[in-house]
Amino acid sequence: MARKVVDEPSEEVVANARIARESNRGPFARLSVFIKQVFAELRKVVTPTRKELLSYTGVVLVFVIIMMGIVSAFDWVFGFVVLYVFGTPG
């Protein structure tokens, strides 16, 4: 089971952001701070286990198949209605 992650910025990221905000830095320094913050947030990412990944994949595939069925049914019904209203092509 994946560990629970609180979606709050770390104290280090908050402190760095506060320092960057207080000092009037140039565009390259701000870009550097942004990239550091991105990497700090990426360190918090937890990858799913194999079992979780297979479960998530199965759920997505089932959902897509169900949605394909619904859209196909609507297409068939609307096609039938259009043919009924406007007659057969030709």
N, C-alpha and C positions, 0 to 999 in steps of 0.2 A: 504494500500500500504506500502510496506517495505521502511524503510528510506534509503536514499542513503548513501553508505559507501565508503569513499575514501580508496583505497588500498595502504596506506602509513603507515609505522611503526610509532607508537606514539613516541613523543619526549622522553618519559620515557624509552622506549625500546631502542631507539638509544643511549641515554646517558648511560644506563647500558651496552650496547654492547661496547661502546667506552671505558668505564672504564675497562671492562673485557679484552678488547684487549690490553690496555696499561699496565695493570699489568699482570705479568707472573704467572698465577694461575695454580694450580694442576688440575688433571683430574676431581676430585669430585667437585671442585669449578666451573669448566667450565660446568659440567653437571648440577649443580644447576642453573647457569645463563641460560642455555639452557631451562630448565624446566620452569623457571620464564618467559622467553620470549614466550614460547608456551602458557602458561596460559594468558599472556597479549594479545596475538593475538586471543585466543579463546574468550576473553571478547568482541571482536569486531564483532563476528559472529552474524548475524541477521537471525532469523528463519522466514520462510515464513508464511504468514497468511493461514488460512484454504482454502480460495478461491484460492490463488496462488498455494498451494500444490495440490489441486484437478486439477487445470489447468495444472500444470507441469506433473502430473501423466497421465492425458489424452493424452497429447502430446507424452509422451514416449510410451504409449500403442499403439497409432495410428502408430507411427513410427515403432515399433516392428512388428506390424501386416503387414504393407506395406513391410518391409524387408523380412518377412517370405514368403509373396506372391512372391516377386521377386526371392528369393533363390529357392522356390519350382518350379517356372516356369523354371528357368535355369536347375534345376535337371531333370525335365521332358523332356526338349528339349535335353539335353546332353544324357540322357538315351535313348531317341528315336534315336538319331544320332548313338550312340554306337550299338544299336540293328540293325540299318540299315547297318552299316559298317561291323560288325562281324557276322551278321545273328542271328537267334533265338538260344537260348541256348538249348543244348540237346545232 
